[in-house]
């Protein structure tokens, strides 16, 4: 992730909004995929997909936290 301190206030707020939108998309996709009944998928594939979703979600949450801290540091 590029250094947040180099971003303007508007760019930082836009980055935060984009990250939150991406996180919501990942969570919606995860929910949609794993609530499908009648879809047969091997347990190994399910575990791999769960790990992928969880890793992406964790990364996005960490990025959101970093942006939030920078916004607070700037008093925005």
C-alpha positions as CSV (number, residue, x, y, z in Angstrom):
1,X,0.0,0.0,0.0
2,X,1.3,3.4,-0.9
3,X,2.2,5.6,2.0
4,X,-1.0,7.2,3.2
5,X,0.7,10.4,4.4
6,X,1.4,11.3,0.8
7,X,-2.3,11.3,-0.1
8,X,-4.3,14.5,0.0
9,X,-7.3,14.6,2.4
10,X,-9.7,13.9,-0.5
11,X,-7.6,11.0,-1.8
12,X,-7.4,9.5,1.7
13,X,-11.2,9.7,2.2
14,X,-11.8,8.2,-1.3
15,X,-9.3,5.4,-0.4
16,X,-11.2,4.7,2.8
17,X,-14.6,4.6,0.9
18,X,-13.2,2.3,-1.7
19,X,-11.7,-0.1,0.9
20,X,-15.1,-0.2,2.7
21,X,-16.9,-0.9,-0.5
22,X,-14.4,-3.6,-1.5
23,X,-14.8,-5.2,2.0
24,X,-18.6,-5.2,1.6
25,X,-18.3,-6.8,-1.8
26,X,-16.1,-9.6,-0.4
27,X,-18.4,-10.2,2.5
28,X,-21.5,-10.3,0.2
29,X,-19.7,-12.6,-2.3
30,X,-18.7,-15.0,0.6
31,X,-22.2,-15.0,2.0
32,X,-23.7,-15.6,-1.4
33,X,-21.4,-18.5,-2.3
34,X,-21.5,-20.3,1.0
35,X,-25.3,-20.1,1.5
36,X,-26.0,-21.8,-1.8
37,X,-27.9,-25.0,-1.1
38,X,-28.0,-27.7,-3.7
39,X,-24.5,-26.7,-5.0
40,X,-22.1,-29.6,-4.6
41,X,-18.5,-28.5,-4.0
42,X,-15.7,-30.6,-2.5
43,X,-14.8,-29.8,1.0
44,X,-11.2,-29.1,0.0
45,X,-12.4,-26.4,-2.4
46,X,-14.7,-24.9,0.2
47,X,-11.8,-24.7,2.7
48,X,-9.6,-23.1,0.1
49,X,-12.2,-20.5,-0.8
50,X,-13.0,-19.7,2.8
51,X,-9.3,-19.1,3.5
52,X,-9.1,-16.9,0.4
53,X,-12.1,-14.8,1.5
54,X,-10.8,-14.6,5.0
55,X,-7.4,-13.5,3.9
56,X,-8.8,-10.8,1.6
57,X,-11.2,-9.6,4.3
58,X,-8.4,-9.4,6.8
59,X,-6.2,-7.4,4.4
60,X,-9.0,-5.0,3.7
61,X,-9.8,-4.5,7.4
62,X,-6.1,-3.8,8.1
63,X,-6.0,-1.2,5.3
64,X,-9.2,0.4,6.6
65,X,-7.7,0.6,10.1
66,X,-4.5,2.2,8.7
67,X,-6.7,4.8,6.7
68,X,-8.8,5.4,9.8
69,X,-5.7,6.1,11.9
70,X,-4.3,8.5,9.3
71,X,-7.7,10.3,9.1
72,X,-7.7,10.7,12.9
73,X,-4.1,11.9,12.9
74,X,-5.1,14.6,10.5
75,X,-8.2,15.6,12.5
76,X,-10.5,15.0,9.6
